């Protein structure tokens, strides 16, 4: 896109539109100029991949171009959120920014018209994350009510305080927290919780809610009861059909707790237990009463006996339609179609979960015995020999070759450089250099150290790493990390 723009509009000198991504050595500087709210600077058009979807405050943006299909609900609203920032006097004195345009080339609007929630990922959320997000949704629902009550507003404030305290309690030295550190720091400001936009909510749910922020002890049953009653509150607010089912579940818990009234801690809460058992109570219940039930009974549900659930055994017999089954030998044609290298790379990718391949992907050293097993697995699986491997691939060690195919796990690479980034007072150019290095290792798996003074590592300085880092100690630390990575693949 950048090349096409510069070819069509050479009069702009190649600076009016710029690509801003992790591979751009001056990415941070370009981003700051693009987001500058005080003066007009170039670039005026930013082409970005996954770098400006969230957290970037660019009030002067009035045109968004969606040039890729998006299936994630959070991602979709994050992208839209880049245009929602207000800007007074944008077009002149008294001519404020009042709207923005979206040019959708990939049918994202049509997709989300049909699938408003997007495509759900298969990764399940933890109990803590579900509780965090449900409290957040209760807060936003209360704030959107046409008729406010002091009791509901007080509950919303209480939940906001709990969510804010949870974010403030995060350990910023932990790796998973550092990955979202910018947002963590932003939402440690209590003022950010006062007026949450749709984009803010999606930022919190996608970037913060999964962090270990929920701490009410280790009792899982208490957490499940929290989630049940919080969902009931949300259903009551939305007058949802699920209300009846949720009430029934809480009612049954009350019935079971009543059977445990001989336990002193249960006897102390018997008034609340009786309310929960009473069908008349539920006819006029409100969210504050449900909150009282939650706080009163959450520590008692552990006394309820788990009913024995008998296992269900199934025995399904496969039915083979012999008259409709035809065997074909496709491997010979497949082998002829592909080059040796393509064939081996395809086999490795398909078997990325293999123990030794996985170790190489995660930078875990392998033994000589594991290497021999890997060779046997690879040569048998690709119908080749060791001599054929060396004749086609050359002298590259098998471990290094496999690492070049599967790369290096991004979380592993981030951890390798985490202490260096945290312990050194790096400037923006040095941070960008490390990001380029991390991305390179993630894709290529190993690094020839001679490349550290060549592209893409010499874009910020002609001397590469030597020019970017003046301290020889810093250079030695980086080289040491690279040596470890290379050695573990050798």
Buried (B, 14 or more C-beta within 10 A) or exposed (E): EEEEBBEEEEEBEBEBBBBBBBBBBBBBBBBEBBBEEEEEEBBBBBBBEEBBBBBBEBBBBBEBEBEEEBBBBBBBBBBBBBBBBEBEEBEEEEEEBEEBEBEBEEEBEEBBEEEEEBEEEEEEBEBBBBBBBBBBBBBBBBBEEEEEEEEBEEBBEEBBEBBBEBBEEBEEEEEEBBBBEEBBEBBBEEEBBEEBEEBBBBBBBBBBBBBBBBEEEEEEBBBBBBBBBBBBBBBBBEEBEEBEEBBEEBBEBBEBBBEBEEEEEBEEBEEBBBBBBEEEBBEEBBBBBBBEBBEBBBBBBEBBEEEEEEEEEEEEEEEEEEEEEEEEEEEEEEBEEEEBEEBBBBBBEEBBEBEBBBBBBEBBEBEEEBBEBBBEBBBEBBEBEEEBBEEEBEEBEBBBBBBBBBBBBEEBBBEBBBEBBEEBEBEBBBBBBBBBBBBBBBEBBBBEEEBBBEEBBBBBBEEBBBBBBEEEEBBEBBEEBBEEBBEBBB
